[in-house]
Amino acid sequence: GCRSLAGGHPGFVSHDKETSIKYVSHQHPNHPQLFSIVRQACVRSLSCEVCPGREGPIFFGDEQHGFVFSHTFFIKDSLARGFQRWYSIITIMMDRIYLINSWPFLLGKIRGIIDELQGKALKVFEAEQYGCPQRAQRMNTAFTPFLHQRNGNAARSLTSLTNDENLWACLHTSFAWLLKACGSRLTEKLLEGAPTEDTLVQMEKLADLKEESEGWDGSEEEEKPSSQPDAVEGQELSKCSPETSLMPDCSSWNVAHRRLSVFRSLRHMRQVLGASAFRMLAWHVLMGNQVIWKARDMDLVQSAFDVLRTMLPVGCVRIIPYSDQYEEAYRCNFLGLSPHVQIPSHILSSEFAVLVEVRSATRSSLYPTLFDDEQSLNKYEFVVTSGSPVAADRVGPTILNKIEAALTNQNLSVDVVDQCLVCLKEEWMNKVKVLFKFTKVDSRPKEDTQKLLSILGAAEEDNVKLLKFWMTGLSKTYKSHLMSTVRSPTSSESRN
């Protein structure tokens, strides 16, 4: 029969020093249970589990014997019936979901190994056929792909078919790398408690981006005969780096033109704009009103949005980073405009919008330089206006007051302020969840809602407006979960 290694060969071992994992290649597994699982997978991959065309990947398995990714293929053999033999490379995992998620990765890498094996075997086959053609004498012989003895002669080994004495060492290296790389692709992250709403919304955006990119790929396949410039543009879109494509809120111009950030934190922005102007701007941001920045410098506008958006849940952020025309508030709550764009008069006088105009001025004569590297801000003057200016003595939403208290506390570092902001957002998103379930799901009367708001410490007008706006940032997952819970009989009985 065919043996991968000689009888006395000890096998191959690779030691990964980073993880202290040893990768062992041998004729048979030493563990009896593992041997049984591997043997059954091998037999099934070359017998009852067949994919269309006989060559290609297939998935099978169960909880007891493990799940198998098998890729069958043919190797040329001038001494075999049909001039080829059937082989299979298999990968066994007990985790079905992990194996399915690894399918594209495994398929590409294993396909590369197979192509190399087939290429080597084809060269040997052509050389043997050229030296001693025997095709005519086997034309009437039935073909079977399985390895077994014929005329008392043992089946040829893979090293003989490829004429590569170091084949098993090379395969061991390839398989060891494959196992390590496949195991490193996806990592588990310990989360303390349930995922936050921001995490859920980001996951939903990633899923939407993936679906959209698949749609683009399909449209590109249909439009391949089109003109060359369109094809080049499609290629550029498909070549975006994974890091860029996984960031749902990044913009293409941000990646291409971004220099050093201008505003580095909320505290920095408050020092630059001034306390009263910053409070007005932050109030409009938290209320969900449209925030408009007019400036020549796109990097400055983007850095401002990057800082201001940290006050909101991810689901409440809709940004158009830079435009040559005004966009309505339903499309974005952060809008960057070039200086020459005309804003409608009703927007300028609206209480639901705030405008920040960045004008050229010698700031050094008006304001001291706050940081050594703040030279880029010295040439600008920031004018914040709104149809509904926020009075200095107005109480405002509770979260705004807490944010300002954190920003003015110089004993708190920027990192501590950032963590404080995360905690405040999570606290108020929990209040939003309670209000959503109380009003939208349970449909409680207005009087009960007012009592609930008092209990939550959010009965003031600004707090109510904030909660209603933040409710739009709840994830679809959370909303559908609540609705499905309400529809279920068990939840109905529990309420009764």
C-alpha positions in Angstrom: 0.0 0.0 0.0 0.9 3.7 -0.1 2.7 5.2 2.9 3.5 8.8 3.4 6.5 8.1 5.5 8.9 5.2 5.8 8.3 2.6 8.6 11.1 4.0 10.8 10.6 7.6 10.0 9.8 9.6 13.2 7.7 12.2 11.4 7.9 16.0 11.5 7.5 18.4 14.4 7.3 22.2 14.3 7.4 24.1 17.6 5.7 27.5 17.8 7.6 29.4 20.6 5.0 32.1 20.8 2.1 29.8 21.7 4.1 26.7 22.9 2.1 24.6 20.4 3.7 21.7 18.6 2.5 20.7 15.1 3.1 17.0 14.4 2.9 15.2 11.1 3.0 11.4 11.0 1.5 8.4 9.2 -1.2 7.8 11.8 -2.3 9.8 14.9 -1.1 8.3 18.2 -4.4 9.0 19.9 -6.9 6.2 19.2 -10.0 8.5 19.2 -8.3 11.0 16.9 -7.2 8.2 14.7 -10.8 7.0 14.4 -12.1 10.5 13.6 -9.4 11.1 10.9 -9.8 7.7 9.4 -13.6 8.1 9.0 -13.2 11.6 7.5 -10.7 10.2 5.0 -12.9 7.4 3.9 -16.0 9.6 3.6 -14.1 12.3 1.7 -13.1 9.7 -1.0 -16.3 7.7 -1.1 -19.8 8.8 -0.2 -19.1 12.5 0.1 -18.8 13.7 -3.5 -19.1 17.3 -4.8 -20.2 18.2 -8.3 -17.4 17.6 -10.8 -15.7 15.2 -8.4 -13.0 17.9 -7.7 -13.6 20.7 -5.3 -14.5 21.6 -1.7 -17.3 20.0 0.4 -18.5 20.2 4.0 -19.8 17.4 6.1 -19.7 16.0 9.6 -21.6 15.9 12.9 -21.2 16.7 16.6 -19.8 13.3 17.5 -17.1 12.8 14.8 -16.3 16.4 14.1 -16.9 18.6 11.1 -14.8 18.3 8.0 -13.7 20.6 5.2 -12.6 18.3 2.4 -11.1 19.3 -1.0 -10.8 16.4 -3.4 -8.5 16.6 -6.5 -6.9 14.4 -9.1 -3.1 13.8 -9.6 -1.8 12.6 -12.9 -0.3 9.1 -12.9 0.9 7.4 -16.1 0.7 3.9 -14.5 -2.9 4.3 -13.2 -6.1 3.4 -14.9 -7.5 6.6 -16.3 -4.0 8.2 -15.9 -4.9 9.8 -12.6 -5.5 9.2 -8.9 -7.9 10.7 -6.5 -6.7 12.5 -3.4 -8.2 14.7 -0.7 -6.9 17.3 1.7 -9.2 17.5 4.8 -9.5 19.9 7.8 -11.3 18.6 10.9 -12.8 20.9 13.6 -15.3 20.2 16.4 -16.6 23.8 16.0 -18.9 23.9 13.1 -19.4 27.7 13.0 -15.7 28.4 13.1 -15.0 26.0 10.3 -17.8 27.5 8.1 -16.4 31.0 8.8 -12.9 29.7 7.8 -14.2 28.3 4.5 -13.0 31.2 2.2 -9.6 31.2 3.9 -9.1 27.4 3.8 -10.3 27.2 0.2 -7.8 29.7 -1.1 -4.8 28.3 0.7 -5.6 24.6 0.1 -6.3 25.4 -3.5 -2.8 26.8 -3.8 -1.2 23.6 -2.3 -3.2 21.5 -4.7 -2.2 23.6 -7.7 1.4 23.1 -6.8 1.0 19.3 -6.4 -0.8 19.0 -9.7 1.8 21.1 -11.4 4.6 18.8 -10.2 2.7 15.7 -11.1 1.9 16.9 -14.5 5.5 17.4 -15.4 6.4 13.9 -14.3 3.4 12.5 -16.2 4.4 14.3 -19.4 8.0 13.1 -19.1 6.9 9.5 -18.6 4.4 9.7 -21.4 7.0 11.1 -23.7 9.6 8.4 -22.8 7.2 5.5 -22.8 3.7 6.2 -24.1 1.3 3.5 -22.9 -2.1 5.1 -23.5 -3.2 2.7 -26.2 -2.9 -0.4 -24.1 -5.2 1.0 -21.4 -8.0 2.5 -23.5 -10.3 -0.4 -22.7 -9.5 -0.4 -18.9 -12.2 0.8 -16.6 -11.3 3.8 -14.5 -11.5 3.8 -10.7 -10.1 6.6 -8.6 -9.3 4.6 -5.5 -5.8 3.5 -4.5 -5.4 -0.3 -4.4 -3.0 -2.9 -5.7 -3.2 -3.9 -9.3 -1.3 -7.0 -10.7 0.4 -7.3 -7.4 2.1 -3.9 -7.7 1.8 -1.3 -4.9 0.2 2.0 -5.7 2.8 4.7 -6.3 3.4 7.2 -3.5 2.8 10.9 -3.9 6.6 11.5 -3.7 7.0 9.3 -6.7 4.2 11.0 -8.6 5.7 14.5 -8.1 9.3 13.4 -8.1 9.9 15.4 -4.9 11.7 13.6 -2.1 11.1 16.6 0.2 7.4 16.6 -0.5 6.3 15.5 3.0 8.5 18.1 4.7 7.1 20.8 2.5 3.5 19.7 3.1 4.2 19.6 6.9 5.4 23.1 6.7 2.4 24.2 4.7 -0.1 22.5 6.9 1.5 23.8 10.1 1.3 27.3 8.8 -2.3 26.8 7.7 -3.3 25.6 11.1 -1.6 28.5 12.8 -2.9 31.1 10.4 -6.4 29.7 10.5 -6.4 29.7 14.3 -5.1 33.3 14.4 -7.7 34.8 12.0 -10.5 34.9 14.5 -9.8 35.6 18.2 -12.1 35.6 21.2 -12.5 38.7 23.2 -13.7 38.7 26.7 -16.6 41.2 27.2 -17.6 42.2 30.6 -21.4 42.0 30.4 -23.6 42.4 27.4 -22.4 44.3 24.3 -23.1 48.1 24.4 -25.5 49.7 21.9 -22.5 51.3 20.2 -21.0 47.8 19.6 -24.3 46.5 18.3 -24.8 49.4 15.9 -21.2 49.1 14.6 -21.8 45.4 14.0 -24.9 46.2 12.0 -23.1 48.8 10.0 -20.4 46.3 9.2 -23.0 43.8 8.0 -24.6 46.5 5.8 -21.2 47.4 4.4 -20.5 43.7 3.6 -23.8 43.3 1.9 -23.3 46.5 -0.1 -19.8 45.4 -1.1 -21.1 42.0 -2.3 -23.7 43.9 -4.3 -20.9 46.0 -5.9 -19.0 42.9 -6.7 -22.0 41.4 -8.4 -22.6 44.5 -10.4 -19.0 44.6 -11.4 -19.3 41.0 -12.7 -22.3 42.0 -14.8 -20.6 45.2 -16.2 -17.3 43.6 -17.1 -17.7 44.3 -20.9 -18.1 48.0 -20.1 -15.5 50.7 -20.9 -12.0 50.5 -19.4 -12.2 53.5 -17.1 -15.2 52.0 -15.3 -13.4 48.8 -14.8 -10.4 50.6 -13.3 -12.7 52.5 -10.9 -14.3 49.2 -9.8 -10.8 47.7 -9.2 -9.9 50.7 -7.0 -13.0 50.3 -5.0 -12.4 46.6 -4.4 -8.7 47.2 -3.4 -9.6 49.2 -0.3 -7.7 47.9 2.7 -9.6 45.8 5.3 -8.9 48.5 7.9 -10.6 51.1 5.8 -13.6 49.0 4.8 -14.3 48.0 8.4 -14.6 51.5 9.7 -18.2 52.3 9.0 -17.8 56.0 9.7 -14.6 56.8 7.8 -14.8 58.6 4.5 -12.6 58.2 1.5 -11.4 61.8 1.6 -10.5 61.4 5.3 -8.1 58.5 4.4 -6.7 60.3 1.4 -6.1 63.8 2.7 -6.0 63.5 6.5 -3.0 65.2 8.2 -2.5 65.8 11.9 -5.7 66.3 13.8 -6.5 69.9 14.6 -8.8 69.3 17.5 -7.5 66.6 19.8 -10.2 66.4 22.4 -13.3 68.0 23.7 -11.3 69.8 26.3 -9.0 71.2 23.6 -12.1 72.4 21.6 -13.6 74.0 24.6 -10.4 75.9 25.2 -10.2 77.1 21.6 -13.9 78.1 21.1 -14.5 79.4 24.6 -16.8 78.1 27.3 -20.0 79.8 26.2 -19.6 79.0 22.5 -18.7 75.4 23.3 -21.7 75.0 25.6 -24.0 76.2 22.8 -22.4 73.9 20.3 -22.5 70.9 22.7 -26.1 71.5 23.5 -27.1 71.4 19.9 -25.1 68.2 19.3 -26.7 66.4 22.2 -30.2 67.5 21.2 -29.8 66.1 17.7 -29.9 69.5 15.9 -27.9 70.0 12.7 -24.3 71.2 13.3 -22.9 73.0 10.4 -19.2 73.9 10.0 -18.1 76.3 7.2 -14.4 76.3 6.5 -11.8 76.0 3.7 -9.8 73.4 5.6 -11.4 70.0 5.3 -9.1 68.4 7.9 -10.2 71.0 10.4 -13.9 70.2 9.8 -13.3 66.5 10.0 -11.3 66.7 13.2 -14.1 68.8 14.8 -16.6 66.1 13.8 -14.4 63.4 15.2 -14.3 65.1 18.5 -18.0 66.2 18.7 -19.3 62.8 17.7 -17.9 61.2 20.9 -20.7 62.9 22.8 -23.3 60.9 20.9 -24.2 57.2 20.5 -22.9 55.7 17.3 -26.4 55.2 16.0 -27.2 58.9 16.3 -24.3 60.1 14.1 -24.9 61.0 10.5 -22.0 62.9 8.9 -21.5 64.5 5.5 -17.9 65.6 6.0 -17.6 68.2 3.3 -20.0 69.4 0.6 -20.4 72.1 -2.0 -24.1 72.4 -1.3 -26.4 72.5 1.7 -27.8 69.2 2.8 -31.1 68.9 4.7 -31.1 67.9 8.4 -32.8 64.6 7.8 -29.7 63.5 5.8 -27.1 64.5 8.4 -26.7 66.1 11.8 -23.0 67.0 11.1 -22.5 68.9 7.9 -19.2 70.4 6.6 -19.5 73.1 3.9 -17.1 75.1 1.9 -17.2 78.9 2.6 -18.9 79.9 -0.6 -22.0 77.7 0.0 -25.2 79.6 0.6 -27.2 78.3 3.6 -31.0 78.9 3.4 -32.2 81.8 5.6 -34.7 79.6 7.4 -31.9 77.4 8.5 -29.8 80.3 9.8 -32.8 81.5 11.9 -33.8 78.0 13.0 -33.6 76.9 16.6 -32.7 73.4 15.4 -29.4 74.3 13.8 -26.1 75.8 14.8 -23.4 77.3 12.5 -19.7 77.4 13.2 -17.9 79.7 10.7 -14.2 79.4 10.5 -12.8 82.7 9.4 -9.3 83.9 8.7 -7.9 86.0 11.5 -4.8 86.5 13.6 -5.8 84.5 16.6 -2.5 85.1 18.3 -3.7 88.7 19.1 -7.0 87.5 20.5 -6.2 84.3 22.2 -2.9 82.8 23.7 -1.4 79.8 22.1 -2.7 76.9 24.2 -0.3 74.2 22.9 3.1 74.2 21.4 1.8 72.6 18.2 -1.3 74.7 17.8 0.1 76.9 15.0 -2.6 75.7 12.6 -5.3 77.3 14.8 -3.6 80.7 15.1 -4.9 81.8 11.7 -8.5 81.1 12.4 -11.4 82.8 14.2 -14.4 80.6 15.2 -17.9 82.2 15.3 -20.7 80.1 16.7 -24.3 81.3 15.9 -27.7 79.9 16.2 -31.4 80.9 15.9 -31.8 79.7 19.5 -28.8 80.6 21.5 -28.4 78.7 24.7 -28.6 81.1 27.7 -25.7 80.8 30.1 -28.0 80.4 33.1 -30.1 77.6 31.4 -29.9 74.3 33.2 -29.5 72.2 30.1 -29.4 68.4 29.9 -27.9 66.7 32.9 -25.3 64.9 30.8 -24.0 68.2 29.3 -23.4 69.6 32.8 -21.5 66.5 33.8 -19.4 66.6 30.7 -18.5 70.2 31.3 -17.6 69.4 34.9 -15.3 66.7 33.7 -13.7 69.0 31.1 -13.1 71.8 33.6 -11.5 69.5 36.1 -7.8 69.8 35.3 -7.0 66.9 37.7 -8.6 64.5 35.1 -6.4 63.5 32.2 -7.8 63.3 28.7 -8.0 59.5 28.9 -9.9 59.7 32.1 -12.3 62.2 30.6 -12.8 59.9 27.6 -13.7 57.0 29.9 -16.0 59.3 31.9 -17.8 60.2 28.7 -18.2 56.5 27.8 -19.8 55.8 31.2 -22.1 58.8 30.9 -23.3 57.7 27.4 -23.9 54.2 28.6 -25.9 55.5 31.7 -28.2 57.6 29.5 -28.5 54.9 26.8 -29.9 52.6 29.6 -32.5 55.3 30.4 -33.3 55.4 26.7 -33.9 51.6 26.7 -36.2 51.8 29.6 -38.2 54.7 28.0 -38.4 52.9 24.7 -39.8 49.7 26.2 -42.2 51.7 28.4 -43.6 53.9 25.6 -43.1 52.1 22.3 -43.4 48.4 23.4 -45.7 48.5 26.4 -47.7 51.6 25.1 -48.1 53.1 28.6 -50.1 56.3 29.0 -48.5 59.8 29.2 -49.1 60.2 32.9 -47.1 57.0 33.6 -44.4 58.1 31.3 -44.0 61.4 33.3 -43.7 59.4 36.5 -41.0 57.2 34.9 -39.0 60.2 33.7 -39.1 61.6 37.2 -37.8 58.3 38.6 -35.0 58.3 35.9 -34.1 61.9 36.9 -34.9 63.1 33.3 -38.1 65.0 33.7 -36.7 68.3 32.5 -37.5 69.4 29.0 -34.0 69.2 27.7 -33.5 65.7 29.1 -36.7 64.5 27.5 -35.7 65.9 24.1 -32.3 64.2 24.5 -33.8 60.9 25.4 -36.2 61.0 22.4 -33.3 61.8 20.0 -31.0 59.2 21.5 -33.8 56.7 21.0 -33.2 56.9 17.3 -29.7 55.5 17.9 -30.9 52.2 19.4 -29.7 49.2 17.4 -32.1 47.2 15.3 -31.0 44.1 17.2 -32.3 45.5 20.5 -35.6 46.8 19.0 -36.4 43.5 17.3 -35.5 41.6 20.5 -38.0 43.6 22.5 -40.7 43.3 19.9 -40.2 39.5 19.6 -40.3 39.2 23.4 -43.6 41.1 23.5 -45.2 38.9 20.8 -44.2 35.6 22.5 -46.9 34.0 24.7 -44.7 33.7 27.7 -44.1 37.5 27.9 -47.9 38.1 27.5 -48.7 35.8 30.3 -46.1 37.4 32.6 -47.6 40.9 32.0 -51.1 39.6 32.8 
